[in-house]
Amino acid sequence: MEKDEIEQAVDKPLRRNKSSVPSVEKAFDVIELLADQPNGLTMNEIIDRLDRTMGEVYRIVIYLCERGYLEQDVGTNRYGLTLRLFELSHRYEPTERLLVRAVPMLERIAALTDQSCHLGILNRTNVLILASVKSPRPAGYSVRTGSMFPVQQTSTGSIILAFSEEPVQKRFLARLQAPDREEAATRFAQIASRGYEDRPSQMVDGIRNLSAPVFDSRGIVAAITSGYIAQPNQLVSAEEALSKIRTTALELSRDLGFDVERSPYREALSSEPASNI
C-alpha cells in the first residue's frame, strides 16, 4: 500500500469498517472476479464488473501482474489469473502432505481400474481438484487439476459435505432453495449411511461417479472420485472399481492419522458397497 493511501485510511476511519483495508479488498475483489473468468477480462470489463473507477482498480491490477498473480494476454489485452495462487497452496503443509500421500494412490487406482480418478477438496461453495490422474487407456474421461466446480453438481462435494460437521452442512443447505435443500439433505444422509457415492454424473452424460471420503485426525478433508466409463475389454467392473477406491481412500485416511475404529462412520466406511444404479 502506498503512503498516501495509508494516510487516507487513517484520516477517514468512519468511512469503512475498522478492519477494512481498501487496497487489500480491491485486490481480492479482482482475484475473485477473475477466478470465474476462464477467458479473462479487459481492464474496462474488470472496472464495470466491480463497479469501481479506473483510479481504484488500475494500480491494483498492474501490481498483481508485477507480483505474478495476473497476466495480460498481449493479443486480446485480457487479464487472467496465473497459477501463482495454486503454487502457494501447494506449499501449505497440510495440502502438501495430502498430495504427497495421495498421488501415488491415485496412480495405483488408475492402473488397477483403467479409469481416471481425482482428489478434490472443498473451497467455499466450490470443489477444487487438487490432483488428477488420467486413465492409462488411449481414450477416456478425466478432470483437469486446478479445476473448480459448484459443490452441488459433484459427487466429491457431496461426499465431503455428507461427512462434515452439522454447522457446515447447515450453512451450505441454507443457501439452497427449498426443493434443492431437501434433495441435498437426503443425498448427504444416504452417503453418510453408505460410506460412498455411486451415481450418474450430473455434469457429463455416460459417466458414473464413484466417490469415497478421505479423513485425517480432525475429520473429513477430501474425496477420491473416479468418472467411470464402460469400455470394451475393461479391466474391472464399476463395482470392483468402487471397492478399490473405497479401500484406497481408507488407506490414505489412516496414513493421515484417521482412526476408523473410533469413527461414528466406522460401519459405513468398512461395509461392502451395494450399487444403487
C-alpha positions, 0 to 999 in steps of 0.5 A, a space after each residue: 500500500 502506498 503512503 498516501 493511501 495509508 494516510 487516507 485510511 487513517 484520516 477517514 476511519 468512519 468511512 469503512 469498517 475498522 478492519 477494512 483495508 481498501 487496497 487489500 479488498 480491491 485486490 481480492 475483489 479482482 482475484 475473485 472476479 477473475 477466478 470465474 473468468 476462464 477467458 479473462 477480462 479487459 481492464 474496462 470489463 474488470 472496472 464495470 464488473 466491480 463497479 469501481 473507477 479506473 483510479 481504484 482498480 488500475 494500480 491494483 491490477 498492474 501490481 498483481 501482474 508485477 507480483 505474478 498473480 495476473 497476466 495480460 494476454 498481449 493479443 486480446 489485452 485480457 487479464 487472467 489469473 496465473 497459477 501463482 495462487 495454486 503454487 502457494 497452496 501447494 506449499 501449505 503443509 497440510 495440502 502438501 502432505 495430502 498430495 504427497 500421500 495421495 498421488 501415488 494412490 491415485 496412480 495405483 487406482 488408475 492402473 488397477 481400474 483403467 479409469 481416471 480418478 481425482 482428489 478434490 477438496 472443498 473451497 467455499 461453495 466450490 470443489 477444487 481438484 487438487 490432483 488428477 490422474 488420467 486413465 492409462 487407456 488411449 481414450 477416456 474421461 478425466 478432470 483437469 487439476 486446478 479445476 473448480 466446480 459448484 459443490 452441488 453438481 459433484 459427487 466429491 462435494 457431496 461426499 465431503 459435505 455428507 461427512 462434515 460437521 452439522 454447522 457446515 452442512 447447515 450453512 451450505 443447505 441454507 443457501 439452497 432453495 427449498 426443493 434443492 435443500 431437501 434433495 441435498 439433505 437426503 443425498 448427504 444422509 444416504 452417503 453418510 449411511 453408505 460410506 460412498 457415492 455411486 451415481 450418474 454424473 450430473 455434469 457429463 452424460 455416460 459417466 458414473 461417479 464413484 466417490 469415497 471420503 478421505 479423513 485425517 485426525 480432525 475429520 473429513 478433508 477430501 474425496 477420491 472420485 473416479 468418472 467411470 466409463 464402460 469400455 470394451 475389454 475393461 479391466 474391472 467392473 464399476 463395482 470392483 472399481 468402487 471397492 478399490 477406491 473405497 479401500 484406497 481412500 481408507 488407506 490414505 485416511 489412516 496414513 493421515 492419522 484417521 482412526 476408523 475404529 473410533 469413527 461414528 462412520 466406522 460401519 459405513 466406511 468398512 461395509 461392502 458397497 451395494 450399487 444403487 444404479 
